[in-house]
Each structure stands twice: as structure tokens, then as C-alpha cells.
Amino acid sequence: MSGLLNLSRNLGLIFGASALGAVFARATPDVSHAAPQAVEVGLHATFAMAVGLILLAILVKVLVWRDQGAKHSAFKN
């Protein structure tokens, strides 16, 4: 079981880093010759996407947690 959890965590890290790298590459024209302001725009887009994904994960967790709480209270009655 711990091996599966470790695998899922590592896959999440790999795909997350790849996705955020793609967001940065899309928001920054050419990193090797970009002005500092262009890199700043790319970083802002990357962090905005990361914050959005974190908020989405929190929302999903709260909804699942609330649903599980409703199921447990239904069994008590």
C-alpha cells in the first residue's frame, strides 16, 4: 500500500512540475532572451495556476469530506 501511495505522489509531482513548466513556457516568450519583466509575467502566471489548483483541491476535499459526513450521520439514525 505504501508503494502505491509513493508512486501516486511521485506521479503527481512529475505531472505537476511538467504542467507548471508548460504554463511558464507559454506565458514567457523566450526565456533565454527575455527581459526580467517577461520572466516576471511568466512566474505570475505559473503561481496563479498553482494557487488555482490548490484551491480546486481544497474544494474537492471539502465536498468529499462533507459527503462522507452525511453518509456517516445517515447510518447513525
C-alpha positions as CSV (number, residue, x, y, z in Angstrom):
1,M,0.0,0.0,0.0
2,S,2.8,2.4,0.8
3,G,4.4,1.7,-2.5
4,L,1.2,2.8,-4.3
5,L,0.9,6.0,-2.3
6,N,4.6,6.8,-3.0
7,L,4.0,6.1,-6.7
8,S,0.9,8.3,-6.9
9,R,2.8,11.1,-5.0
10,N,5.7,10.9,-7.4
11,L,3.5,10.9,-10.5
12,G,1.6,13.9,-9.2
13,L,4.9,15.7,-8.7
14,I,6.1,14.9,-12.1
15,F,2.9,15.8,-13.9
16,G,2.5,18.9,-11.8
17,A,6.0,20.2,-12.5
18,S,5.5,19.5,-16.2
19,A,2.2,21.3,-16.3
20,L,3.5,24.3,-14.4
21,G,6.6,24.4,-16.6
22,A,4.4,24.4,-19.7
23,V,2.4,27.3,-18.2
24,F,5.6,29.2,-17.6
25,A,6.9,28.5,-21.1
26,R,3.6,29.6,-22.6
27,A,3.5,32.9,-20.6
28,T,7.2,33.8,-21.3
29,P,8.1,34.4,-24.9
30,D,11.8,33.3,-25.0
31,V,13.4,32.6,-21.6
32,S,17.0,32.8,-22.9
33,H,16.5,36.3,-24.3
34,A,13.5,37.5,-22.2
35,A,13.5,40.7,-20.3
36,P,13.1,40.4,-16.5
37,Q,9.6,41.8,-16.8
38,A,8.7,38.9,-19.2
39,V,10.0,36.3,-16.8
40,E,8.0,38.0,-14.0
41,V,4.9,37.7,-16.1
42,G,5.6,34.0,-16.6
43,L,6.2,33.5,-12.9
44,H,3.0,35.3,-12.0
45,A,1.0,33.1,-14.4
46,T,2.7,29.9,-13.0
47,F,1.9,30.8,-9.4
48,A,-1.6,31.9,-10.3
49,M,-2.2,28.4,-11.9
50,A,-0.7,26.7,-8.8
51,V,-2.9,28.7,-6.5
52,G,-5.9,27.8,-8.6
53,L,-5.1,24.1,-8.5
54,I,-4.6,24.3,-4.7
55,L,-8.0,26.0,-4.3
56,L,-9.6,23.4,-6.5
57,A,-8.1,20.6,-4.5
58,I,-9.3,22.1,-1.2
59,L,-12.8,22.5,-2.7
60,V,-12.9,18.8,-3.8
61,K,-11.6,17.7,-0.3
62,V,-14.3,19.8,1.5
63,L,-17.0,18.4,-0.7
64,V,-15.9,14.8,-0.3
65,W,-15.5,15.3,3.4
66,R,-19.0,16.8,3.7
67,D,-20.4,13.9,1.7
68,Q,-18.7,11.3,3.9
69,G,-20.0,13.1,7.0
70,A,-23.6,13.0,5.6
71,K,-23.3,9.2,4.9
72,H,-22.0,8.5,8.4
73,S,-24.8,10.5,10.1
74,A,-27.4,8.6,8.0
75,F,-26.1,5.3,9.4
76,K,-26.4,6.6,12.9
77,N,-30.1,7.4,12.6
